[in-house]
């Protein structure tokens, strides 16, 4: 439920979704064995004393949309969150800026999804923490405070769109990934430069860098409709089902047929190197493509670019097989973009390829 003491539109809206930033461990010295998503957003704010100085009296609003450890995130949660955000952004009461607290484990995926489906009219910054709220060394209060000041500074600079604020930097939603499972500087960009950072206490945005990518590309797509289109065994999914096929030594190409049997309308290969795969995997994916399933070649490597037609034999290339190359996007981000392309009834691989190419440094 929204909570606001605002008589005029909120200057800042903070939305809670759970995660370690809302986590409670058995003791203050412990950073493990905690319950993520235990604290409501109002209680998290109590640990950020400087916040009242950032936001004019009575112009801070909060809303707890759900409270989960983010490994439990699903398409249904995304649609619920996007629905609330679209409602806030389209009404007369649109806040100047929005901050979302989120678990770090799937934060990069939620950020990219929201960047595609929300209008880029206001700054929306996701943040989280690597240590629970109860820890002596908690990083959540600092990250939340930074996200709020970055968000308000973005609005002042006329910058809108979805970004991730973590460890004193703001990162692009299409490029951000969790680079470390334990450290507090847990996030980096797969490509391009951070779009904002702190110079001593001053948030410095680079508007040109913040303008890149596919922000708002599917802002008018009817998300309720996509929820209704899930079928059969994929009933628990709320967006068109797209699976990731991991390539590794001795990877079983039968996985392609299995994912198809589960209703996948698109497949993303997390390939070796520049999205490479052995011949049996290529044959299985080519067969899926011939049956109408869209196929994206991405890479399992944390950084780098997957270009088109990198195979020696033209008959193995993307042109011949009608595959899409993921470009700078990793497999997880490629999966989300392909889901939304399918939801928007895009079936032409070349048109989808053009969208992938817009995510670049
Ligand atoms: C989660 O993603 O909810 C747990 C891990 C974290 O937030 O760091």
Boltz pocket constraint, residues with backbone or C-beta under 6 A from the ligand:
constraints:
  - pocket:
      binder: B
      contacts: [[A, 18], [A, 19], [A, 20], [A, 21], [A, 36], [A, 68], [A, 69], [A, 70], [A, 71], [A, 102], [A, 103], [A, 104], [A, 105], [A, 106], [A, 128], [A, 129], [A, 130], [A, 131]]
      max_distance: 6.0
